[in-house]
Amino acid sequence: MATTAFPVNPTLTAIAIGYKNRDIDLIADRVLPRIGRTGKKFKYTVYPMADAFTVPNTRVARRAAPTQVDFGGTEVNDECVDYALDDMLPNDEIIAWDEMPKPLSGGLVSPLAKSTSLLSGLLMLDREIRVANLVFNATTYPAANRTTLSGTSQWSDFTNSNPVDVILNALDLPITKPNVLVFGQATWTKLRQHPRMVTAILGNQVNAGAVTREQVAAFFEVREVVVGAGFVNSARKGQAVTMSRVWGKHAAALYISPDAADADLPTFGFTAGFGDRIAGTMDEPKVGFRGSTIVRVGESVKEVISAAASGYYFENAVA
């Protein structure tokens, strides 16, 4: 017997957890990775940068005490936010599907499973937008850790721009050297074809061709290159569909480490979570002749930028 008004369905929960687009489409979990379960309310510590890099007098006189150091970390209290979506299915449709003859393997998906998959996709897309709006946002970064490209400096100008030098220099600026390069799809398409990139990586004097993510990661000595390729409809409901990329024409170099976040060490950002993404059903007897079933998919998370100085942002990297 269910003990709550919203009984979690293990089968639907498996769909909610497992459903995702291709890795090259949605990258939120790779850019702001989920750390161990934090509880609904959680806290993390922000330490002043000066504390770790200002060296006090370490010499100790014969009858004196060593210099006492005071680390002034600030404890930040935060809380996971609930995100969820519902879909109402008439029980007529569910009963009809249950009574249909089924093939021996594959082919048919139940209305409940299909609804769960679609709701999960929208929930994940919403998270993708939240993460993109944090990471591809100039106000997230210290002034010294961001630049806006324009005109001939944009990487879409194959003749005048030099993304090799620009990215190499940017990787040296953050306090913690970035280990992940993040690109919007439009930026990545231009960068991988840029003659200076092709020549530097492939030694191709013809300046033609394209490089791979793995080659770029190895060249810049970072752990990985991730590309946000997801689309979102920016039009209001009922209007003509207007598709645009979730991740714009920008780029970022970030130090990302879930282990560091768990150990209270600097990492550009992380995602705190209260439990797992779940799915379940609720009865709605007042809707439809035979009643209806509400499918709910949701999760409680909070995206956190914890050490913005561990990243560098290129705004308008391509035209």
Disulfide bonds with the S-S distance in Angstrom:
none
